[in-house]
Each structure stands twice: as structure tokens, then as C-alpha cells.
Amino acid sequence: MDSIDSAALLRMVTLYGHVLACFAAAAGVVLGDIAIFMPKRVDRLLLSKAARVVGMALIVLWVTGLALIGIDTGFDVAVIATKSKVLAKLSVVTLLTLNGLALHRWAFPTLAAPQEHPERAAGLPAVLGAISAASWLFAAFLGVAKALVPLLSYAGFMGMYAAFVLLAVGFGLTVMRGKLSQQLLRTPEDTIYSALQDLPELPSARLAG
């Protein structure tokens, strides 16, 4: 009976975890889209849950992805430098992570409440959301792009990524920005609620003893 190759087994388990994290991230992204576009107003609670799912999945993707690089290259810088697809994926996932932080810092707070100027306010969330979608799609594409490795250098892969991002941002600004602005539109009910919130609190009346 042949013995089990422990290195191959470790790589299989790590790759399986990486794939599961990809599915979890995709589910989180879909959940976030539902939270933003399905209700009449952005569902902040559901959006927060979706963001946590994507964040946790991204952490697992980093851990398992780096583990796979370690298994395949031993973290030999000279070897990694020759692998254009690996370098491209590291670059894309780094940009994806930074974009995710920007979404949390600037886009989600904007989506959490109606805006006085919804069309203008929707611009940044539309751009960051488009970059996020393009980055996730291109990272998944890199996972199956082995046949292109002999044809494309690191610059070639990143050029394709730039094209993905430009197309996505164009779509985001021309189509998704309008949809987002509808979700951020301030209604008369919002104005009345905001006015009530700004009223000073009245002192509580004392009951005569």
C-alpha cells in the first residue's frame, strides 16, 4: 500500500479551506447587495452582518493563500518573483483589502442614513463597490488562469485587472449610482423624524404631592 504524501495532503486541505472561504465571501457580497438594494431603505443590520462575513472570509483567504504560497515556494523570494500569477493575486487581494477598509470607513456610514444630496453622496459608495466587485471577480479569475501564465507577465495580468476596474467603475457611476441615490433619498418622513430628534428635551413634570 502506497504511503500518503503528507505535503500533498496538507496542500489539498489548505486549498479546500481557500475555496470554502471564496464561497463564504461570495455569499457575504450577495447578502450585502440584498441589504442595500432589496428593501426600500438600506438594511443597516443586514449590511453589518454581510460585512462581517466578508471580513472573516477575507482573513481566511489571506491565511490559506499565504499557506499555499509557502507550500509551493517555501517563501523563496526569488521563486515568487518568477510567478506572475501569484504576484498579481497578491497585488489584487491587497488592493481588495484596502478597498474593503475604505468601504467600512466611508461608504457604509453614508449608506446608513438618508442624504440631503443623494446623487452626490452615492458617488463614492458606487466607485468603491465597483472596485470591490471587479477585484473579487478578477481574484477568482486568477484562480483558474493557469493557462495564461506562459503568455502574460505580471504587468499583463495587472493590465487586465485595470481594465476590469475601469469597466466596473464606469458601470457603477452610470447605473449603480442612480440606484444607490434612490436608496439614500430623504423622504418627508425622514425630515420630520430628524426635526423631532433635534428638539430639546422637556424637563419632566413633577407630580404634586
C-alpha positions in Angstrom: 0.0 0.0 0.0 1.4 3.4 -1.0 2.0 5.9 1.8 0.2 9.2 1.8 2.1 12.2 0.7 1.8 14.5 3.7 2.8 17.6 1.8 0.2 16.9 -0.9 -2.4 16.2 1.7 -1.6 19.5 3.5 -1.9 21.4 0.3 -5.3 19.7 -0.5 -6.7 20.6 2.9 -5.4 24.2 2.6 -6.8 24.6 -0.9 -10.1 23.3 0.2 -10.2 25.9 3.0 -9.3 28.5 0.5 -12.2 27.5 -1.8 -14.7 27.4 1.1 -13.6 30.9 2.1 -14.2 32.1 -1.5 -17.7 30.7 -1.3 -18.3 32.4 2.0 -17.0 35.7 0.7 -19.3 35.4 -2.4 -22.3 34.7 -0.1 -21.4 37.8 2.0 -21.2 40.0 -1.0 -24.6 38.8 -2.2 -26.0 39.4 1.2 -24.6 42.9 1.2 -26.3 43.6 -2.1 -29.6 42.4 -0.8 -29.2 44.6 2.3 -28.5 47.6 0.1 -31.0 47.2 -2.8 -33.8 44.9 -1.8 -35.6 46.9 0.9 -36.8 50.5 0.4 -34.1 51.7 2.7 -30.7 50.2 3.3 -30.9 47.5 5.9 -28.0 48.5 8.2 -28.2 45.5 10.4 -28.0 43.0 7.5 -25.3 45.1 5.8 -23.2 44.9 9.0 -23.7 41.1 9.2 -22.7 40.8 5.5 -19.6 43.0 6.1 -18.5 40.7 9.0 -18.9 37.6 6.8 -16.8 39.1 4.1 -14.2 40.3 6.5 -13.8 36.9 8.2 -13.7 35.2 4.8 -11.0 37.6 3.6 -8.9 36.8 6.7 -9.2 33.1 5.9 -8.3 33.7 2.3 -5.2 35.6 3.4 -4.1 32.8 5.8 -4.8 29.9 3.4 -3.4 31.8 0.4 -0.2 32.6 2.1 0.0 29.0 3.3 -0.4 27.8 -0.3 2.4 30.1 -1.4 4.6 28.8 1.4 3.9 25.2 0.4 4.6 25.8 -3.2 7.6 28.1 -2.9 8.9 27.9 0.6 8.5 31.7 0.6 11.7 31.9 -1.6 11.6 35.5 -2.9 13.5 34.5 -6.0 11.0 31.8 -6.8 7.9 34.0 -6.1 9.4 36.8 -8.3 9.1 34.4 -11.3 5.4 33.6 -10.7 3.5 36.4 -12.4 0.1 35.0 -11.4 1.0 34.7 -7.7 2.3 38.3 -7.7 -0.8 39.5 -9.4 -3.1 37.7 -7.0 -1.2 39.2 -4.0 -1.5 42.6 -5.5 -5.2 42.3 -6.2 -6.0 40.9 -2.8 -4.0 43.7 -1.2 -6.0 46.3 -3.1 -9.2 44.4 -2.3 -8.4 44.6 1.4 -7.6 48.3 1.3 -10.8 48.9 -0.7 -12.7 47.0 1.9 -11.3 49.2 4.7 -12.4 52.2 2.7 -15.9 50.8 2.3 -16.2 50.4 6.1 -14.7 53.8 6.8 -16.5 56.0 4.2 -19.1 54.1 2.2 -21.1 52.2 4.8 -21.7 55.3 7.1 -23.0 57.1 4.0 -25.4 54.3 3.2 -26.6 54.1 6.8 -28.8 57.2 6.6 -30.8 59.3 4.1 -28.7 62.1 2.5 -29.6 65.7 1.6 -27.8 65.3 -1.8 -28.3 61.5 -2.6 -26.8 61.7 -6.1 -23.6 63.2 -4.9 -23.4 61.0 -1.8 -23.9 57.9 -3.8 -20.8 58.5 -5.9 -18.1 57.2 -3.5 -20.1 54.1 -2.5 -20.7 53.4 -6.2 -17.0 53.6 -7.0 -15.8 51.6 -4.1 -18.4 49.0 -4.6 -17.4 48.7 -8.3 -13.7 48.3 -7.3 -14.7 45.6 -4.8 -16.8 43.7 -7.3 -14.1 43.9 -10.0 -11.4 42.8 -7.5 -13.4 39.8 -6.3 -14.2 38.7 -9.9 -10.6 39.1 -11.0 -9.2 37.3 -8.0 -11.5 34.4 -8.8 -10.3 34.6 -12.4 -6.7 34.4 -11.4 -7.5 31.2 -9.6 -8.3 29.5 -12.9 -5.9 31.4 -15.2 -3.1 28.9 -15.2 -3.3 28.5 -19.0 -2.4 32.2 -19.4 0.8 32.1 -17.3 3.1 31.4 -20.3 1.5 34.3 -22.2 1.2 37.1 -19.6 3.7 38.7 -17.3 2.8 40.4 -14.0 2.2 43.7 -16.0 -0.1 41.8 -18.3 -2.2 40.4 -15.5 -2.4 43.8 -13.8 -3.3 45.4 -17.1 -6.2 43.1 -17.4 -7.2 43.9 -13.8 -7.1 47.6 -14.6 -9.4 47.1 -17.5 -11.8 45.1 -15.1 -11.7 48.0 -12.7 -12.3 50.7 -15.3 -15.3 48.8 -16.8 -16.7 48.2 -13.3 -16.3 51.8 -12.2 -17.9 53.0 -15.4 -20.9 50.7 -14.8 -21.0 51.8 -11.2 -21.2 55.5 -12.0 -23.6 55.2 -14.9 -26.0 52.6 -13.5 -25.5 51.7 -9.8 -25.0 55.3 -8.7 -28.6 56.1 -9.7 -29.9 53.0 -7.9 -28.0 53.9 -4.7 -29.2 57.5 -4.8 -32.8 56.2 -4.7 -31.9 54.3 -1.5 -30.4 57.4 0.0 -33.2 59.8 -1.0 -34.5 61.8 2.0 -38.3 61.5 2.3 -40.7 63.9 4.2 -40.9 61.3 7.0 -37.1 61.4 7.4 -37.2 65.2 7.6 -39.9 65.2 10.3 -38.1 62.5 12.3 -34.8 64.4 12.1 -36.6 67.6 13.3 -38.1 65.8 16.2 -34.7 64.4 17.1 -33.2 67.9 17.2 -35.9 69.2 19.6 -34.6 69.9 23.1 -35.8 67.5 25.8 -38.5 69.0 28.0 -38.0 68.7 31.8 -40.2 66.1 33.3 -43.1 67.4 35.2 -43.1 66.8 39.0 -46.3 65.3 40.4 -47.8 67.4 43.2 -47.5 65.5 46.5 
